[in-house]
Each structure stands twice: as structure tokens, then as C-alpha cells.
Amino acid sequence: MTVEAEKEHLRQLLKRDRMSLTENERHRAQLAICAAVLDFCEGYARSRQSCDKPLTIGLYAAVRGEVDVSACFAGLRERGWRIVYPRVQALGAMEMFVVDKAHHLVPGAYGILEPPADALPVQKEQLDVLLVPGLGFTQEGWRLGYGGGYYDRYLAGALDVCTVGIGFQRQVRAALPVAAHDRRLNYLITEEGVVNCWDPTSVSS
């Protein structure tokens, strides 16, 4: 079986598994994940050399059972940080745009909420932290997405962006098939805590 065939087989399994969460399980896990995201971003801000510069943080609009991180929006904005969301620009390409209020998001490509047409674009060099959804993750930072490659292409060459995988603990696997173009994440956050993917034995809750 090729890497791509193996990935597609796993996608179907992981989609069904993620959708099997009960509403109560999903709600409790998302509250824990959003609290961990806020704590992580605060720690990241303190660790930077130029702490006086507000963070620019990339969120996403959840679809198809992904972890809903919309509850993070208000807390991040209260801290004075700039929030950006992705918008699909062309086949296989996406860019980030500033969103001042969560209700400003509008339906876009594939029915996913995205920034409106007049939103301010942000270059990837200006991005500090990017939350990345997915179907499957490993503690070493490998991720399985839907197969479009949008995040991998966006992050190509953007080595200074701190990438944080966001998923439910049941999405974490011991191993995933990896292709040459796949981008390894820096951190992984689930309801069980934060994993430094370059030191996966280190888990903070």
C-alpha cells in the first residue's frame, strides 16, 4: 500500500472515530483544550525576547467534528493579541487575514467560515502561533489532514511560525504515514495537556 493509500484509509477510520464522541465528551474536552490554548499562548508570549509586541495567532473555523476553538477568541483578544483566520485563495493555496470579531466570519470555500473580503491580509512572517486542525496526530508532531495540503503549503519555508496541532486525545496515534512534503508540528494540545513534539515525553496539563 502506498503512503497516500494508507493515509486515505486512515482518514476514513479517524473521521468515524472522531464523530463517535458524545456531545458531553466533546464539550468537556473542548473546554479543556481552549483553556490549554490560552495558557500556552501566555507562556509563549512570556518566552519571547520582545514581549512588548502583541502576538499574532492563527485560529480556524471548525468543521466536520474538529475541535471547536471559537471559545478561545474572546480570551485571546482580551490579552491584546491579533487574531487571524485562513481563507482559501486558489486551488491548494490559503492566506491569513485579521478578524476583529468572531461574528465577522462569513461562509467561504467548502462552506467553511472565513474572513470577509475586506479583511486585512497578514504575511506568514508576521504570524507567531498557528493552531492547526487535523484528523490524526502523533506526539512527535506528525499530522494527518484531509489531503488538500493547504497547511503544509502555507507553512513551507515559514520555520519561525510556532505550529500547534489541536485534536481530541482519541485522535492521537502511535504512528502515522508520512510523506516528504509533510510539515512536523511544534506542539500538540489535547484535553490531556500540551505536548512538546520535539520532546514528546514532556506533557504539561
Salt bridges, closest charged atoms under 4 A:
GLU8 OE1 - ARG11 NH1 3.10
ASP17 OD1 - ARG170 NH2 3.12
ASP17 OD2 - ARG173 NH2 3.74
GLU42 OE2 - ARG79 NE 2.70
ASP128 OD1 - ARG48 NH1 3.12
ASP128 OD2 - LYS53 NZ 3.92
ASP182 OD2 - LYS7 NZ 2.89
ASP182 OD1 - HIS181 NE2 3.46
